[in-house]
Amino acid sequence: MKRFHSSGDREFNPETLALGFGYDPKLSEEAVKPPVFLTSTFQFDSAEHGRRFFELAYGLRKPEDGEKAGLIYSRLANPNLEIFERRIAAWDRTEVGATFASGMAAISTSLLAVLHPGDVVISTAPVYGGTHFLLSTTLARLGIESRFVAAGGTAPAEMARLAAELGAERVAVLFVETPANPSNVHTDIKAVSRLARELSAAHGRQVLTMVDNTLMGPLFQRPAQHGADVVLYSATKFIGGHSDLIAGVATGGREIMHRLLEARTILGTVSNPFNGWLLLRSLETVSIRMRRQAKNARALAQKLSEHPAVKRVLYPSLLEPGSEQHEIYERQCTGPGSLISFEVEGGQAAAYEVLDRFEVFRLAVSLGGTESLVEHPMTMTHSDVESEQNTANGVTPGLIRMSVGIEHLSDLRRDLAHALGALV
Ligand SMILES: Cc1ncc(COP(=O)(O)O)c(C=O)c1O
């Protein structure tokens, strides 16, 4: 299946491309679905072919007109991953996609591909706990400095202020997680990307905007359309969608993705063929799943906001029209997603009582799967973040994070009411 219909030049929608684009059945006995290419290595037609494949793969020469990269070894590329990468890049409206062994592999490889000792990364906060640790500890050991600014409306201006303070020529990456996990705070991707371009123009070195799109993408937010250079995902979440795999994705323009793919080859952070096959299966239903999950979440967020023992509910459909957060959300998202955070009266003890009473929602970390999950960010997913930073980010003892699945809404409603019954 081609990207465009032969009756005109309009591109197919990603929902349609997810069912056929990037795969040629003729290469696999006309199988409608791609088989799993469980092979570590690929046979060359001749030594000359092998030499030419390596020249392209290692960037020793440019491809001739119409020449495609040949398959060599599954740490470099594999058909299942390649088909998935074409389809996820189409979702993101980017040129190239890359699949990684995990979301953390995607994030760490992307950063390591472009950073040098002495460089500075400015990131929004909160970010996922693993990303926070990578920036504040792992990269710090390599002489790379990370600074954090509060996610939200003030983030672009704060990033500009920090860049001026630290020496803008040292800034290499502006990192944004939006909406942030677990606070659901939105940061204006366009404003951050504009700042990156201004810094690049002023200092003659490319400053990249990288956006972790795990919570909204690929359906409800397309960061590249707002200027992001690299779009990152934990594909373990909505893209995989069934809580049965760990994977990561990066997408972006040809030039930057070439650097990321080179780093992936050398660091060996690539995913594997079976994961690629599972991701292809998952991408076929991502739109249906995410819409159903968002519908359930919207109804539960409303219920939570009406409950007397709930202090605050962090979810996009509850944002006040006219507020800065609402404006950013309206500009860059097309739906609210299905991650809700809410704070109960009574701190950690009360939160734990509620968590222990759920029967349909499973007490487990992760998010974006078909089943509903609940967890306690402060002592679980964000326990590797310094406590002052957690407090500043609103990750309080009473905060519960819930990922809403596709179960019947009435069962989820009943389960939530029962769990909150611990507090009244
Ligand atoms: C927003 C976000 N980014 C990245 C990650 C890391 O992904 P993975 O667990 O697939 O390495 C997570 C995991 O929870 C996440 O929530």
The ligand as an SDF file (V2000), in Angstrom:
LIG
                    3D

 16 16  0  0  0  0  0  0  0  0999 V2000
    6.2930    9.8950   30.0220 C   0  0  0  0  0  0  0  0  0  0  0  0
    7.2040    8.6900   30.0270 C   0  0  0  0  0  0  0  0  0  0  0  0
    8.3390    8.7210   29.3030 N   0  0  0  0  0  0  0  0  0  0  0  0
    9.1970    7.6710   29.2850 C   0  0  0  0  0  0  0  0  0  0  0  0
    8.9530    6.5430   30.0330 C   0  0  0  0  0  0  0  0  0  0  0  0
    9.9320    5.3990   29.9970 C   0  0  0  0  0  0  0  0  0  0  0  0
    9.4460    4.3850   29.1890 O   0  0  0  0  0  0  0  0  0  0  0  0
    9.8630    2.8190   29.3160 P   0  0  0  0  0  0  0  0  0  0  0  0
    9.3290    2.3260   30.6060 O   0  0  0  0  0  0  0  0  0  0  0  0
    9.2170    2.2080   28.1150 O   0  0  0  0  0  0  0  0  0  0  0  0
   11.3560    2.7750   29.2630 O   0  0  0  0  0  0  0  0  0  0  0  0
    7.7810    6.4670   30.8060 C   0  0  0  0  0  0  0  0  0  0  0  0
    7.5130    5.2490   31.6050 C   0  0  0  0  0  0  0  0  0  0  0  0
    6.6680    5.2040   32.4380 O   0  0  0  0  0  0  0  0  0  0  0  0
    6.8940    7.5680   30.8010 C   0  0  0  0  0  0  0  0  0  0  0  0
    5.7610    7.5560   31.5280 O   0  0  0  0  0  0  0  0  0  0  0  0
  1  2  1  0
  2  3  1  0
  2 15  2  0
  3  4  2  0
  4  5  1  0
  5  6  1  0
  5 12  2  0
  6  7  1  0
  7  8  1  0
  8  9  2  0
  8 10  1  0
  8 11  1  0
 12 13  1  0
 12 15  1  0
 13 14  2  0
 15 16  1  0
M  END
$$$$
